[in-house]
Every structure is written in C-alpha cells, then in structure tokens.
Amino acid sequence: MANEFVNLMKAEGLDVGFYYSLTTNFYLNVRNHQAHASNHILPGQHNVTQSEFERIALMHIKELWSQYGNLSEIWFDGGYTSNVKSDVKRLVKKYQPNA
C-alpha cells in the first residue's frame, strides 16, 4: 500500500514523507514511549517488551526509509527515546541523508 501511495504522489509531482510514532503503538501496547504489558489485551493487540518494541519499530522505519526512494520529510510525533537515538541517526544517515 505504501508503494501505491508513493507512486501516486510522485506521478502528481508531489514530494513524499512518512510519519511514524515511536511514542504510541496501540497494537503493541506502547504509550508514552514505553511498552506496557497488560492482562487485558484487546483482539489484535500484543504484549511486547521494551526491547522488542524498539527492534520492531527500527525495522519499520528501515523499511519506510529504504524502500520508497528519497523522502522530503520524516516526522516523529513525540520524538524518540535515547535508547534508539543512535540507531535512528544511523538509519537516516544511511537511507535518507537528504530528508
């Protein structure tokens, strides 16, 4: 689906950017940058550890930044924690140095 979005935007002469939240992830029970395991999860939700969430999130942003060409904007709502700062900087430098 992201590929279709990118292609349609470029066909219209528009730049492409992606939003990704490292602050909140409903499906992984993450809020305020922290994984919160719960005994009362809803259908489709999963409990993960903090390190699992960070690993998954870094894989997501690597895919977004490496598969769809040059991005004009990368936006993190709420920023990111110091735990992933060096990884985020490394990924943006490698895949999106002009963003």
N, C-alpha and C positions, 0 to 999 in steps of 0.2 A: 504494500500500500504506500509506503514512503517513496518508493521508486516512481510510482504513478504521480504522486504529488510533485516530486522534484521535476519530472519530465514536463508536466503541465505548466508549472511555474516558469521553467526555462523557455518553453515554447511561446509564452506570452511576454518574454523579455524581462521577467521579474527575478530578482535575487532570491535565494533560498536561505533560510535559517531554521534552527531547531531549538525548541525549548525542552529542557529535561530537568526534572526535580530530584535533587538529592536530599530534599527536605522531607518529602512525604511520598509514600507509596502505599496506597490502600491495600493492594493485593498482598503485599509482603509485611503488613502491619508495621510500617515505619512512619513515624511522625516526629517532628522537631529534630530531624537528623538521626534519630535513634530507633533501632528495631525494638518492638515491644511485643514479646510473646504473650499470647492470650489463650486461656482455656475455652473461650467463647468466640471462635472464629466463624465468620460467615461463609457461605458457599463460595468457593473460588479463592478464598484467602489462604495464605500460608504463613506459618511462623518460621522466621529465619533468624539466625544470629546476626549480630552487627557485621562481623567479617564476611558472612555470606551475602548480606545485602550490599556491602561495598564491592565485593567481587562481581556480583550480578550487575550493579549499576555501572561499573567500569567497563564491563563487556558491552552493555547497551550503548554507552557513549562512544566506545571504539567503533562499533558498527555504524552508528549515525555519522561519525566523522570520517570514516574510511570508505564508505560505500556510495556516497552520493555527490562526489565532486566537491569543489570549493564552496564553502558556505559563507554567506555575508555576515551572519550573526550566530552567536552561540549564547544562549541565555539560561542561567541557572536561577530559578526562583528561590531565594533564600540562601544562595551561595552553596558552599560545600565546607566540610569539616577539615581540620588539619590532618586527619587520618588519610584522606585521599588527595590532599593538595598536590603533593609531588607527582602522583600518578596522573592527575588531571592536567597538570602543566606539561608533563612528558607527552601525553596523548595529543594535546592541542598543538604542541610544537611539531610533533611528527606528522599529524594528519591535517591540521588546519592552521598552518602558521600565519595565514593572512586574514584569519577571522577577526 
